[in-house]
Amino acid sequence: MFIKSFGRSGLTLGSDRKMFPIHKCHQSKMMSKWKMFLFLLFVTGIAVFIRTYPRLSDGFQLQDVCACEKCLTEDNLLLHHGNTSVQPFLSMQYNLPEDVFNWWKRLQAEVRNFNTYKTAVARMFQMFPPSPDLIEQSPELCRSCAVVGNSGNLRRSHYGHLIDTHDVVIRMNGGRVEGFEKDVGTKTTHRVMYPESAIDLDDTSHLVLFPFKILDIEWLTGAFTTGFTGKSYMPVKTKIKANKYLVMVVNPAFMKYVHDQWLDNKGKYPSTGFMTFVLALHICDEVNVFGYGADTDGNWSHYWEKLKDKMLKTGVHSGHHEYDIIKQLAEKGKIQFFTGV
Ligand code: C5P
């Protein structure tokens, strides 16, 4: 006995197509029911999985990259700024490309050549750690960082406690702590500096050197040993107190990357504060920014002192542009920007 069968294209008459005996048709119906059941089971499984792991559905990531509520790298923020593989710090194995050296030497009119640079770097690594002391990213860790600039808007801000809650607190140059704890906190895990802005550190803080010329690299070696005797455009500390095992030196290629990819080459070169901000985006999972912004006259005045030079403005740096970039990232919810009072 033959009946109508269901072909791929729907209901067909038995005479037109190949016919099935009735028990085979029954088997085929059972198979379809099983397939439907398995399909529904699969869809339910996926739905339950996505509800349980919401991050996976957002970013198609197999695993959380950090333990913060939101991790900076999940946003691919750095991918929008070109070369994410640029090494923020110099290490013993790293070789600076000569074209980058040629860009870097113009920042502060370096007259000495590439070989002299290489000799100074090699000597430096005889004394300091061959690679930077950084905390690796981990799904178990939330590396929260406070980047603290020196703006006068920190005065009476009462940000001190909030700043101290971060794992990493990065301060800059001569940014005072003593006497300003209520507004700026007490913790300093990192202090960025160059010879002309250097201050002594305690044994637990990282000294992060921004080298702008070969002399700065030589200064580091000298200031930690017999004393630096060279001359710069202003007096520099001949000796420095800091933990030599916590010294890190910023890579000139990173400075060029910030100038090219973040600032579209605006300004002569990026300010120490802006480079520190981008540095934080590279080494932290969460970045909160404090102490950036000129005063009402457009000067980069400091929270601990009365401005002496009313013509200071933002020096050779594109202060407004740098500020706008930080502000825009905050508006997009990538970072938090505390603009003070
Ligand atoms: O003045 P100083 O260079 O020590 O400040 C460190 C950084 O803080 C600057 O490079 C700048 O990026 C930022 N700054 C600021 N507004 C100020 C003072 C400093 O944004 N009023």
py3Dmol code that shows the C-alpha trace and the ligand (Angstrom):
import py3Dmol

protein = """\
ATOM      1  CA  MET A   1       0.000   0.000   0.000  1.00  0.00           C
ATOM      2  CA  PHE A   2       1.308   3.425  -0.936  1.00  0.00           C
ATOM      3  CA  ILE A   3       0.467   6.828   0.425  1.00  0.00           C
ATOM      4  CA  LYS A   4       1.461  10.401  -0.269  1.00  0.00           C
ATOM      5  CA  SER A   5       4.919  11.329   0.946  1.00  0.00           C
ATOM      6  CA  PHE A   6       6.571  14.615   2.048  1.00  0.00           C
ATOM      7  CA  GLY A   7       9.428  15.569  -0.220  1.00  0.00           C
ATOM      8  CA  ARG A   8      11.875  18.430   0.404  1.00  0.00           C
ATOM      9  CA  SER A   9       9.681  20.795  -1.502  1.00  0.00           C
ATOM     10  CA  GLY A  10       6.548  19.937   0.446  1.00  0.00           C
ATOM     11  CA  LEU A  11       3.563  17.657  -0.171  1.00  0.00           C
ATOM     12  CA  THR A  12       3.785  15.644  -3.419  1.00  0.00           C
ATOM     13  CA  LEU A  13       1.625  13.039  -5.023  1.00  0.00           C
ATOM     14  CA  GLY A  14       2.848   9.485  -4.703  1.00  0.00           C
ATOM     15  CA  SER A  15       2.789   8.871  -8.425  1.00  0.00           C
ATOM     16  CA  ASP A  16       5.261  11.684  -9.234  1.00  0.00           C
ATOM     17  CA  ARG A  17       8.020  10.817  -6.739  1.00  0.00           C
ATOM     18  CA  LYS A  18       9.715   7.806  -5.295  1.00  0.00           C
ATOM     19  CA  MET A  19       7.255   6.115  -2.879  1.00  0.00           C
ATOM     20  CA  PHE A  20       7.891   4.824   0.677  1.00  0.00           C
ATOM     21  CA  PRO A  21       6.194   1.921   2.412  1.00  0.00           C
ATOM     22  CA  ILE A  22       4.123   3.061   5.471  1.00  0.00           C
ATOM     23  CA  HIS A  23       6.562   1.777   8.168  1.00  0.00           C
ATOM     24  CA  LYS A  24       9.373   3.775   6.567  1.00  0.00           C
ATOM     25  CA  CYS A  25       7.187   6.877   6.656  1.00  0.00           C
ATOM     26  CA  HIS A  26       6.498   6.308  10.354  1.00  0.00           C
ATOM     27  CA  GLN A  27      10.237   6.014  10.969  1.00  0.00           C
ATOM     28  CA  SER A  28      10.831   9.225   9.054  1.00  0.00           C
ATOM     29  CA  LYS A  29       8.241  11.099  11.191  1.00  0.00           C
ATOM     30  CA  MET A  30       9.898   9.819  14.362  1.00  0.00           C
ATOM     31  CA  MET A  31      13.261  11.030  13.058  1.00  0.00           C
ATOM     32  CA  SER A  32      11.847  14.505  12.374  1.00  0.00           C
ATOM     33  CA  LYS A  33      10.417  14.688  15.895  1.00  0.00           C
ATOM     34  CA  TRP A  34      13.796  13.698  17.342  1.00  0.00           C
ATOM     35  CA  LYS A  35      15.553  16.278  15.203  1.00  0.00           C
ATOM     36  CA  MET A  36      13.134  18.962  16.361  1.00  0.00           C
ATOM     37  CA  PHE A  37      13.617  17.896  19.995  1.00  0.00           C
ATOM     38  CA  LEU A  38      17.394  18.012  19.678  1.00  0.00           C
ATOM     39  CA  PHE A  39      17.221  21.384  17.936  1.00  0.00           C
ATOM     40  CA  LEU A  40      15.059  22.863  20.731  1.00  0.00           C
ATOM     41  CA  LEU A  41      17.405  21.391  23.342  1.00  0.00           C
ATOM     42  CA  PHE A  42      20.376  23.027  21.565  1.00  0.00           C
ATOM     43  CA  VAL A  43      18.659  26.442  21.349  1.00  0.00           C
ATOM     44  CA  THR A  44      17.654  26.282  25.051  1.00  0.00           C
ATOM     45  CA  GLY A  45      21.230  25.352  25.974  1.00  0.00           C
ATOM     46  CA  ILE A  46      22.655  28.347  24.090  1.00  0.00           C
ATOM     47  CA  ALA A  47      20.099  30.698  25.711  1.00  0.00           C
ATOM     48  CA  VAL A  48      20.950  29.439  29.218  1.00  0.00           C
ATOM     49  CA  PHE A  49      24.701  29.781  28.494  1.00  0.00           C
ATOM     50  CA  ILE A  50      24.375  33.372  27.265  1.00  0.00           C
ATOM     51  CA  ARG A  51      22.278  34.348  30.318  1.00  0.00           C
ATOM     52  CA  THR A  52      24.877  32.795  32.608  1.00  0.00           C
ATOM     53  CA  TYR A  53      27.857  34.440  30.876  1.00  0.00           C
ATOM     54  CA  PRO A  54      26.605  37.828  29.629  1.00  0.00           C
ATOM     55  CA  ARG A  55      30.160  39.102  28.827  1.00  0.00           C
ATOM     56  CA  LEU A  56      30.504  36.341  26.253  1.00  0.00           C
ATOM     57  CA  SER A  57      27.519  37.562  24.330  1.00  0.00           C
ATOM     58  CA  ASP A  58      28.907  41.141  24.303  1.00  0.00           C
ATOM     59  CA  GLY A  59      32.382  40.530  23.062  1.00  0.00           C
ATOM     60  CA  PHE A  60      32.482  36.939  21.877  1.00  0.00           C
ATOM     61  CA  GLN A  61      35.231  36.325  24.369  1.00  0.00           C
ATOM     62  CA  LEU A  62      35.927  32.885  25.692  1.00  0.00           C
ATOM     63  CA  GLN A  63      37.104  34.171  29.050  1.00  0.00           C
ATOM     64  CA  ASP A  64      37.052  37.410  31.042  1.00  0.00           C
ATOM     65  CA  VAL A  65      40.369  39.155  30.546  1.00  0.00           C
ATOM     66  CA  CYS A  66      40.311  40.829  33.950  1.00  0.00           C
ATOM     67  CA  ALA A  67      38.295  40.905  37.152  1.00  0.00           C
ATOM     68  CA  CYS A  68      37.043  44.518  36.834  1.00  0.00           C
ATOM     69  CA  GLU A  69      33.397  45.215  36.054  1.00  0.00           C
ATOM     70  CA  LYS A  70      34.612  46.398  32.662  1.00  0.00           C
ATOM     71  CA  CYS A  71      38.121  45.755  31.296  1.00  0.00           C
ATOM     72  CA  LEU A  72      39.774  48.348  29.065  1.00  0.00           C
ATOM     73  CA  THR A  73      41.110  45.792  26.598  1.00  0.00           C
ATOM     74  CA  GLU A  74      37.597  44.414  26.001  1.00  0.00           C
ATOM     75  CA  ASP A  75      36.726  47.699  24.324  1.00  0.00           C
ATOM     76  CA  ASN A  76      39.511  47.372  21.793  1.00  0.00           C
ATOM     77  CA  LEU A  77      40.171  51.005  22.600  1.00  0.00           C
ATOM     78  CA  LEU A  78      43.837  50.734  21.748  1.00  0.00           C
ATOM     79  CA  LEU A  79      43.108  49.103  18.394  1.00  0.00           C
ATOM     80  CA  HIS A  80      41.595  52.400  17.250  1.00  0.00           C
ATOM     81  CA  HIS A  81      44.970  54.003  17.801  1.00  0.00           C
ATOM     82  CA  GLY A  82      47.136  51.979  15.469  1.00  0.00           C
ATOM     83  CA  ASN A  83      50.091  50.111  16.795  1.00  0.00           C
ATOM     84  CA  THR A  84      48.908  48.382  19.948  1.00  0.00           C
ATOM     85  CA  SER A  85      52.006  46.206  20.033  1.00  0.00           C
ATOM     86  CA  VAL A  86      54.336  49.124  20.740  1.00  0.00           C
ATOM     87  CA  GLN A  87      56.335  48.414  23.902  1.00  0.00           C
ATOM     88  CA  PRO A  88      55.688  51.173  26.448  1.00  0.00           C
ATOM     89  CA  PHE A  89      59.030  50.586  28.197  1.00  0.00           C
ATOM     90  CA  LEU A  90      62.591  49.934  27.099  1.00  0.00           C
ATOM     91  CA  SER A  91      64.006  46.516  27.873  1.00  0.00           C
ATOM     92  CA  MET A  92      67.452  45.025  27.442  1.00  0.00           C
ATOM     93  CA  GLN A  93      66.479  43.015  24.343  1.00  0.00           C
ATOM     94  CA  TYR A  94      64.678  45.859  22.609  1.00  0.00           C
ATOM     95  CA  ASN A  95      66.314  47.662  19.686  1.00  0.00           C
ATOM     96  CA  LEU A  96      65.026  51.131  18.881  1.00  0.00           C
ATOM     97  CA  PRO A  97      64.567  51.632  15.117  1.00  0.00           C
ATOM     98  CA  GLU A  98      66.909  54.357  13.787  1.00  0.00           C
ATOM     99  CA  ASP A  99      64.069  56.353  12.199  1.00  0.00           C
ATOM    100  CA  VAL A 100      62.414  56.589  15.627  1.00  0.00           C
ATOM    101  CA  PHE A 101      65.707  57.787  17.115  1.00  0.00           C
ATOM    102  CA  ASN A 102      65.814  60.486  14.426  1.00  0.00           C
ATOM    103  CA  TRP A 103      62.312  61.628  15.410  1.00  0.00           C
ATOM    104  CA  TRP A 104      63.106  61.507  19.136  1.00  0.00           C
ATOM    105  CA  LYS A 105      66.378  63.461  18.894  1.00  0.00           C
ATOM    106  CA  ARG A 106      64.506  66.519  17.590  1.00  0.00           C
ATOM    107  CA  LEU A 107      62.341  66.782  20.750  1.00  0.00           C
ATOM    108  CA  GLN A 108      65.055  68.526  22.721  1.00  0.00           C
ATOM    109  CA  ALA A 109      67.656  69.186  20.001  1.00  0.00           C
ATOM    110  CA  GLU A 110      69.878  66.152  20.636  1.00  0.00           C
ATOM    111  CA  VAL A 111      73.122  66.499  18.679  1.00  0.00           C
ATOM    112  CA  ARG A 112      74.749  63.174  19.510  1.00  0.00           C
ATOM    113  CA  ASN A 113      74.298  60.141  17.294  1.00  0.00           C
ATOM    114  CA  PHE A 114      72.478  56.792  17.402  1.00  0.00           C
ATOM    115  CA  ASN A 115      75.574  54.878  18.554  1.00  0.00           C
ATOM    116  CA  THR A 116      75.923  57.164  21.563  1.00  0.00           C
ATOM    117  CA  TYR A 117      72.261  56.510  22.394  1.00  0.00           C
ATOM    118  CA  LYS A 118      72.806  52.746  22.149  1.00  0.00           C
ATOM    119  CA  THR A 119      75.910  52.914  24.377  1.00  0.00           C
ATOM    120  CA  ALA A 120      74.031  54.927  27.013  1.00  0.00           C
ATOM    121  CA  VAL A 121      71.113  52.447  26.994  1.00  0.00           C
ATOM    122  CA  ALA A 122      73.460  49.439  27.240  1.00  0.00           C
ATOM    123  CA  ARG A 123      75.227  51.023  30.245  1.00  0.00           C
ATOM    124  CA  MET A 124      71.904  51.786  31.844  1.00  0.00           C
ATOM    125  CA  PHE A 125      70.814  48.142  31.647  1.00  0.00           C
ATOM    126  CA  GLN A 126      73.994  47.037  33.428  1.00  0.00           C
ATOM    127  CA  MET A 127      72.449  48.639  36.473  1.00  0.00           C
ATOM    128  CA  PHE A 128      68.656  48.545  36.212  1.00  0.00           C
ATOM    129  CA  PRO A 129      66.175  45.660  35.707  1.00  0.00           C
ATOM    130  CA  PRO A 130      66.396  44.220  32.164  1.00  0.00           C
ATOM    131  CA  SER A 131      62.616  44.411  31.793  1.00  0.00           C
ATOM    132  CA  PRO A 132      59.959  46.554  33.499  1.00  0.00           C
ATOM    133  CA  ASP A 133      58.293  45.430  36.728  1.00  0.00           C
ATOM    134  CA  LEU A 134      54.694  45.185  35.502  1.00  0.00           C
ATOM    135  CA  ILE A 135      51.665  43.260  36.735  1.00  0.00           C
ATOM    136  CA  GLU A 136      50.487  40.909  33.986  1.00  0.00           C
ATOM    137  CA  GLN A 137      46.843  40.989  33.003  1.00  0.00           C
ATOM    138  CA  SER A 138      44.863  38.136  34.579  1.00  0.00           C
ATOM    139  CA  PRO A 139      41.186  37.080  34.838  1.00  0.00           C
ATOM    140  CA  GLU A 140      41.686  37.082  38.626  1.00  0.00           C
ATOM    141  CA  LEU A 141      42.947  40.672  38.820  1.00  0.00           C
ATOM    142  CA  CYS A 142      41.484  44.131  38.336  1.00  0.00           C
ATOM    143  CA  ARG A 143      44.441  46.464  37.840  1.00  0.00           C
ATOM    144  CA  SER A 144      42.759  49.767  38.713  1.00  0.00           C
ATOM    145  CA  CYS A 145      44.874  52.866  38.135  1.00  0.00           C
ATOM    146  CA  ALA A 146      44.591  56.505  39.174  1.00  0.00           C
ATOM    147  CA  VAL A 147      46.535  58.854  36.924  1.00  0.00           C
ATOM    148  CA  VAL A 148      47.168  62.055  38.856  1.00  0.00           C
ATOM    149  CA  GLY A 149      48.221  65.145  36.919  1.00  0.00           C
ATOM    150  CA  ASN A 150      49.310  68.377  38.595  1.00  0.00           C
ATOM    151  CA  SER A 151      46.398  70.680  37.769  1.00  0.00           C
ATOM    152  CA  GLY A 152      45.258  73.407  40.160  1.00  0.00           C
ATOM    153  CA  ASN A 153      41.752  71.916  39.888  1.00  0.00           C
ATOM    154  CA  LEU A 154      42.813  69.353  42.528  1.00  0.00           C
ATOM    155  CA  ARG A 155      42.873  72.084  45.174  1.00  0.00           C
ATOM    156  CA  ARG A 156      39.965  71.522  47.613  1.00  0.00           C
ATOM    157  CA  SER A 157      38.743  68.599  45.469  1.00  0.00           C
ATOM    158  CA  HIS A 158      38.735  66.069  48.350  1.00  0.00           C
ATOM    159  CA  TYR A 159      39.741  63.317  45.907  1.00  0.00           C
ATOM    160  CA  GLY A 160      42.445  62.010  48.247  1.00  0.00           C
ATOM    161  CA  HIS A 161      40.568  59.022  49.616  1.00  0.00           C
ATOM    162  CA  LEU A 162      39.226  58.021  46.206  1.00  0.00           C
ATOM    163  CA  ILE A 163      42.711  58.211  44.641  1.00  0.00           C
ATOM    164  CA  ASP A 164      44.123  55.973  47.366  1.00  0.00           C
ATOM    165  CA  THR A 165      41.566  53.217  46.664  1.00  0.00           C
ATOM    166  CA  HIS A 166      43.309  52.395  43.357  1.00  0.00           C
ATOM    167  CA  ASP A 167      45.885  49.611  43.134  1.00  0.00           C
ATOM    168  CA  VAL A 168      48.212  51.803  41.131  1.00  0.00           C
ATOM    169  CA  VAL A 169      48.581  55.543  41.733  1.00  0.00           C
ATOM    170  CA  ILE A 170      50.719  57.306  39.134  1.00  0.00           C
ATOM    171  CA  ARG A 171      51.974  60.786  40.044  1.00  0.00           C
ATOM    172  CA  MET A 172      54.023  63.182  38.018  1.00  0.00           C
ATOM    173  CA  ASN A 173      57.181  65.248  38.380  1.00  0.00           C
ATOM    174  CA  GLY A 174      57.154  67.413  41.498  1.00  0.00           C
ATOM    175  CA  GLY A 175      53.457  66.745  42.314  1.00  0.00           C
ATOM    176  CA  ARG A 176      53.302  67.266  46.098  1.00  0.00           C
ATOM    177  CA  VAL A 177      51.717  64.844  48.525  1.00  0.00           C
ATOM    178  CA  GLU A 178      52.698  66.201  51.953  1.00  0.00           C
ATOM    179  CA  GLY A 179      50.232  68.821  53.075  1.00  0.00           C
ATOM    180  CA  PHE A 180      47.796  67.961  50.239  1.00  0.00           C
ATOM    181  CA  GLU A 181      46.683  64.476  51.311  1.00  0.00           C
ATOM    182  CA  LYS A 182      42.990  65.372  51.479  1.00  0.00           C
ATOM    183  CA  ASP A 183      42.977  66.363  47.815  1.00  0.00           C
ATOM    184  CA  VAL A 184      45.571  64.061  46.249  1.00  0.00           C
ATOM    185  CA  GLY A 185      45.885  61.066  48.609  1.00  0.00           C
ATOM    186  CA  THR A 186      48.997  59.535  50.085  1.00  0.00           C
ATOM    187  CA  LYS A 187      49.791  56.520  47.922  1.00  0.00           C
ATOM    188  CA  THR A 188      52.412  56.685  45.131  1.00  0.00           C
ATOM    189  CA  THR A 189      53.095  53.418  43.362  1.00  0.00           C
ATOM    190  CA  HIS A 190      54.634  55.124  40.312  1.00  0.00           C
ATOM    191  CA  ARG A 191      56.146  58.548  39.736  1.00  0.00           C
ATOM    192  CA  VAL A 192      57.002  59.674  36.242  1.00  0.00           C
ATOM    193  CA  MET A 193      59.823  62.176  35.863  1.00  0.00           C
ATOM    194  CA  TYR A 194      62.737  63.447  33.815  1.00  0.00           C
ATOM    195  CA  PRO A 195      66.002  64.800  35.262  1.00  0.00           C
ATOM    196  CA  GLU A 196      64.836  68.415  35.445  1.00  0.00           C
ATOM    197  CA  SER A 197      61.675  67.428  37.352  1.00  0.00           C
ATOM    198  CA  ALA A 198      63.135  64.634  39.505  1.00  0.00           C
ATOM    199  CA  ILE A 199      62.435  64.202  43.214  1.00  0.00           C
ATOM    200  CA  ASP A 200      63.480  61.526  45.723  1.00  0.00           C
ATOM    201  CA  LEU A 201      61.159  58.534  46.174  1.00  0.00           C
ATOM    202  CA  ASP A 202      60.509  56.022  48.917  1.00  0.00           C
ATOM    203  CA  ASP A 203      61.600  52.415  48.557  1.00  0.00           C
ATOM    204  CA  THR A 204      58.247  51.112  47.274  1.00  0.00           C
ATOM    205  CA  SER A 205      57.579  53.571  44.431  1.00  0.00           C
ATOM    206  CA  HIS A 206      58.505  52.905  40.824  1.00  0.00           C
ATOM    207  CA  LEU A 207      60.617  55.571  39.161  1.00  0.00           C
ATOM    208  CA  VAL A 208      59.351  55.948  35.593  1.00  0.00           C
ATOM    209  CA  LEU A 209      61.808  57.947  33.506  1.00  0.00           C
ATOM    210  CA  PHE A 210      60.652  59.800  30.406  1.00  0.00           C
ATOM    211  CA  PRO A 211      63.894  60.289  28.462  1.00  0.00           C
ATOM    212  CA  PHE A 212      63.845  63.272  26.095  1.00  0.00           C
ATOM    213  CA  LYS A 213      67.567  63.230  25.255  1.00  0.00           C
ATOM    214  CA  ILE A 214      70.627  60.984  25.686  1.00  0.00           C
ATOM    215  CA  LEU A 215      71.709  63.033  28.714  1.00  0.00           C
ATOM    216  CA  ASP A 216      68.566  61.866  30.540  1.00  0.00           C
ATOM    217  CA  ILE A 217      69.618  58.220  30.214  1.00  0.00           C
ATOM    218  CA  GLU A 218      73.135  59.097  31.388  1.00  0.00           C
ATOM    219  CA  TRP A 219      71.626  61.083  34.272  1.00  0.00           C
ATOM    220  CA  LEU A 220      69.800  58.001  35.523  1.00  0.00           C
ATOM    221  CA  THR A 221      73.002  55.948  35.723  1.00  0.00           C
ATOM    222  CA  GLY A 222      74.976  58.814  37.288  1.00  0.00           C
ATOM    223  CA  ALA A 223      72.319  59.918  39.800  1.00  0.00           C
ATOM    224  CA  PHE A 224      72.110  56.378  41.224  1.00  0.00           C
ATOM    225  CA  THR A 225      75.897  55.968  41.574  1.00  0.00           C
ATOM    226  CA  THR A 226      78.699  58.505  41.875  1.00  0.00           C
ATOM    227  CA  GLY A 227      76.557  61.513  41.045  1.00  0.00           C
ATOM    228  CA  PHE A 228      75.651  63.160  37.749  1.00  0.00           C
ATOM    229  CA  THR A 229      77.963  65.936  36.634  1.00  0.00           C
ATOM    230  CA  GLY A 230      76.514  66.815  33.204  1.00  0.00           C
ATOM    231  CA  LYS A 231      74.708  70.070  32.372  1.00  0.00           C
ATOM    232  CA  SER A 232      71.145  70.453  31.162  1.00  0.00           C
ATOM    233  CA  TYR A 233      68.977  73.494  30.255  1.00  0.00           C
ATOM    234  CA  MET A 234      68.335  73.940  33.996  1.00  0.00           C
ATOM    235  CA  PRO A 235      69.932  72.599  37.173  1.00  0.00           C
ATOM    236  CA  VAL A 236      69.278  68.887  37.832  1.00  0.00           C
ATOM    237  CA  LYS A 237      69.626  66.747  40.927  1.00  0.00           C
ATOM    238  CA  THR A 238      73.073  65.175  40.973  1.00  0.00           C
ATOM    239  CA  LYS A 239      71.883  62.236  43.111  1.00  0.00           C
ATOM    240  CA  ILE A 240      68.516  60.590  43.563  1.00  0.00           C
ATOM    241  CA  LYS A 241      67.078  58.381  46.294  1.00  0.00           C
ATOM    242  CA  ALA A 242      64.849  55.656  44.857  1.00  0.00           C
ATOM    243  CA  ASN A 243      64.688  51.883  44.563  1.00  0.00           C
ATOM    244  CA  LYS A 244      66.888  50.915  41.613  1.00  0.00           C
ATOM    245  CA  TYR A 245      64.990  47.630  41.185  1.00  0.00           C
ATOM    246  CA  LEU A 246      61.814  49.594  40.462  1.00  0.00           C
ATOM    247  CA  VAL A 247      63.207  51.793  37.687  1.00  0.00           C
ATOM    248  CA  MET A 248      61.388  51.746  34.346  1.00  0.00           C
ATOM    249  CA  VAL A 249      62.313  53.778  31.272  1.00  0.00           C
ATOM    250  CA  VAL A 250      59.722  54.832  28.698  1.00  0.00           C
ATOM    251  CA  ASN A 251      60.439  53.747  25.133  1.00  0.00           C
ATOM    252  CA  PRO A 252      61.011  56.658  22.693  1.00  0.00           C
ATOM    253  CA  ALA A 253      58.960  54.634  20.181  1.00  0.00           C
ATOM    254  CA  PHE A 254      56.024  54.846  22.588  1.00  0.00           C
ATOM    255  CA  MET A 255      56.369  58.648  22.671  1.00  0.00           C
ATOM    256  CA  LYS A 256      56.290  58.716  18.867  1.00  0.00           C
ATOM    257  CA  TYR A 257      53.272  56.399  18.837  1.00  0.00           C
ATOM    258  CA  VAL A 258      51.373  58.749  21.178  1.00  0.00           C
ATOM    259  CA  HIS A 259      52.296  61.768  19.027  1.00  0.00           C
ATOM    260  CA  ASP A 260      51.344  60.073  15.735  1.00  0.00           C
ATOM    261  CA  GLN A 261      48.400  57.871  16.658  1.00  0.00           C
ATOM    262  CA  TRP A 262      46.748  59.765  19.500  1.00  0.00           C
ATOM    263  CA  LEU A 263      47.508  63.411  18.785  1.00  0.00           C
ATOM    264  CA  ASP A 264      47.745  63.462  14.976  1.00  0.00           C
ATOM    265  CA  ASN A 265      51.119  65.155  15.467  1.00  0.00           C
ATOM    266  CA  LYS A 266      49.548  68.188  17.132  1.00  0.00           C
ATOM    267  CA  GLY A 267      51.899  70.097  19.434  1.00  0.00           C
ATOM    268  CA  LYS A 268      55.697  69.751  19.299  1.00  0.00           C
ATOM    269  CA  TYR A 269      55.415  66.502  21.259  1.00  0.00           C
ATOM    270  CA  PRO A 270      52.944  65.088  23.800  1.00  0.00           C
ATOM    271  CA  SER A 271      53.045  66.338  27.376  1.00  0.00           C
ATOM    272  CA  THR A 272      54.380  64.029  30.079  1.00  0.00           C
ATOM    273  CA  GLY A 273      50.860  63.933  31.508  1.00  0.00           C
ATOM    274  CA  PHE A 274      49.237  62.839  28.263  1.00  0.00           C
ATOM    275  CA  MET A 275      51.878  60.171  27.580  1.00  0.00           C
ATOM    276  CA  THR A 276      51.358  58.915  31.135  1.00  0.00           C
ATOM    277  CA  PHE A 277      47.622  58.706  30.517  1.00  0.00           C
ATOM    278  CA  VAL A 278      48.123  56.566  27.375  1.00  0.00           C
ATOM    279  CA  LEU A 279      50.708  54.496  29.244  1.00  0.00           C
ATOM    280  CA  ALA A 280      48.064  53.756  31.871  1.00  0.00           C
ATOM    281  CA  LEU A 281      45.645  52.597  29.175  1.00  0.00           C
ATOM    282  CA  HIS A 282      48.304  50.055  28.179  1.00  0.00           C
ATOM    283  CA  ILE A 283      49.141  48.697  31.622  1.00  0.00           C
ATOM    284  CA  CYS A 284      45.846  48.990  33.541  1.00  0.00           C
ATOM    285  CA  ASP A 285      42.416  47.353  33.287  1.00  0.00           C
ATOM    286  CA  GLU A 286      40.586  50.408  34.602  1.00  0.00           C
ATOM    287  CA  VAL A 287      41.813  54.023  34.396  1.00  0.00           C
ATOM    288  CA  ASN A 288      40.564  57.009  36.401  1.00  0.00           C
ATOM    289  CA  VAL A 289      42.017  60.422  35.678  1.00  0.00           C
ATOM    290  CA  PHE A 290      42.564  63.288  38.136  1.00  0.00           C
ATOM    291  CA  GLY A 291      44.397  66.609  37.989  1.00  0.00           C
ATOM    292  CA  TYR A 292      44.242  67.516  34.298  1.00  0.00           C
ATOM    293  CA  GLY A 293      43.116  70.862  32.931  1.00  0.00           C
ATOM    294  CA  ALA A 294      44.369  74.405  32.553  1.00  0.00           C
ATOM    295  CA  ASP A 295      43.156  77.285  34.754  1.00  0.00           C
ATOM    296  CA  THR A 296      40.714  79.939  33.516  1.00  0.00           C
ATOM    297  CA  ASP A 297      43.580  81.827  31.807  1.00  0.00           C
ATOM    298  CA  GLY A 298      44.645  78.699  29.916  1.00  0.00           C
ATOM    299  CA  ASN A 299      47.770  78.056  32.004  1.00  0.00           C
ATOM    300  CA  TRP A 300      48.914  74.703  33.332  1.00  0.00           C
ATOM    301  CA  SER A 301      49.096  75.895  36.934  1.00  0.00           C
ATOM    302  CA  HIS A 302      49.810  73.534  39.862  1.00  0.00           C
ATOM    303  CA  TYR A 303      47.686  72.659  42.889  1.00  0.00           C
ATOM    304  CA  TRP A 304      50.464  73.336  45.396  1.00  0.00           C
ATOM    305  CA  GLU A 305      51.711  76.756  44.250  1.00  0.00           C
ATOM    306  CA  LYS A 306      50.720  80.150  42.943  1.00  0.00           C
ATOM    307  CA  LEU A 307      51.440  80.514  39.231  1.00  0.00           C
ATOM    308  CA  LYS A 308      54.594  82.551  38.601  1.00  0.00           C
ATOM    309  CA  ASP A 309      54.689  82.678  34.800  1.00  0.00           C
ATOM    310  CA  LYS A 310      51.367  84.077  33.531  1.00  0.00           C
ATOM    311  CA  MET A 311      52.483  83.375  29.948  1.00  0.00           C
ATOM    312  CA  LEU A 312      53.026  79.660  30.606  1.00  0.00           C
ATOM    313  CA  LYS A 313      49.924  78.386  28.747  1.00  0.00           C
ATOM    314  CA  THR A 314      50.528  74.699  27.990  1.00  0.00           C
ATOM    315  CA  GLY A 315      54.117  75.078  26.812  1.00  0.00           C
ATOM    316  CA  VAL A 316      55.024  73.312  23.556  1.00  0.00           C
ATOM    317  CA  HIS A 317      52.164  70.862  24.042  1.00  0.00           C
ATOM    318  CA  SER A 318      48.729  70.824  22.508  1.00  0.00           C
ATOM    319  CA  GLY A 319      47.030  71.108  25.892  1.00  0.00           C
ATOM    320  CA  HIS A 320      43.461  71.654  24.640  1.00  0.00           C
ATOM    321  CA  HIS A 321      43.618  68.762  22.218  1.00  0.00           C
ATOM    322  CA  GLU A 322      45.052  66.454  24.875  1.00  0.00           C
ATOM    323  CA  TYR A 323      42.318  67.510  27.313  1.00  0.00           C
ATOM    324  CA  ASP A 324      39.562  66.947  24.714  1.00  0.00           C
ATOM    325  CA  ILE A 325      40.766  63.409  23.994  1.00  0.00           C
ATOM    326  CA  ILE A 326      40.615  62.500  27.682  1.00  0.00           C
ATOM    327  CA  LYS A 327      37.184  64.141  27.961  1.00  0.00           C
ATOM    328  CA  GLN A 328      35.821  62.279  24.928  1.00  0.00           C
ATOM    329  CA  LEU A 329      36.986  58.914  26.245  1.00  0.00           C
ATOM    330  CA  ALA A 330      35.220  59.691  29.516  1.00  0.00           C
ATOM    331  CA  GLU A 331      32.039  60.634  27.639  1.00  0.00           C
ATOM    332  CA  LYS A 332      32.175  57.285  25.850  1.00  0.00           C
ATOM    333  CA  GLY A 333      32.446  55.576  29.252  1.00  0.00           C
ATOM    334  CA  LYS A 334      35.926  54.114  28.623  1.00  0.00           C
ATOM    335  CA  ILE A 335      37.535  55.897  31.575  1.00  0.00           C
ATOM    336  CA  GLN A 336      36.417  58.180  34.399  1.00  0.00           C
ATOM    337  CA  PHE A 337      37.618  61.774  34.387  1.00  0.00           C
ATOM    338  CA  PHE A 338      37.473  63.713  37.652  1.00  0.00           C
ATOM    339  CA  THR A 339      37.728  67.375  36.675  1.00  0.00           C
ATOM    340  CA  GLY A 340      38.026  68.848  40.165  1.00  0.00           C
ATOM    341  CA  VAL A 341      36.726  72.209  41.330  1.00  0.00           C
TER     342      VAL A 341
END
"""
ligand_1 = """\
21
C5P
O 53.289 70.723 35.303
P 53.666 69.303 35.147
O 54.360 69.059 33.828
O 54.480 68.763 36.263
O 52.300 68.471 35.109
C 52.242 67.123 34.756
C 51.178 66.924 33.696
O 49.896 67.242 34.232
C 51.317 67.816 32.475
O 52.206 67.222 31.553
C 49.900 67.922 31.969
O 49.603 66.832 31.120
C 49.073 67.822 33.232
N 48.589 69.138 33.722
C 47.348 69.574 33.344
N 46.865 70.759 33.821
C 47.593 71.501 34.653
C 48.857 71.093 35.048
C 49.352 69.896 34.564
O 46.655 68.908 32.574
N 47.055 72.649 35.131
"""
view = py3Dmol.view(width=600, height=400)
view.addModel(protein, "pdb")
view.setStyle({"model": 0}, {"cartoon": {"style": "trace"}})
view.addModel(ligand_1, "xyz")
view.setStyle({"model": 1}, {"stick": {}})
view.zoomTo()
view.show()
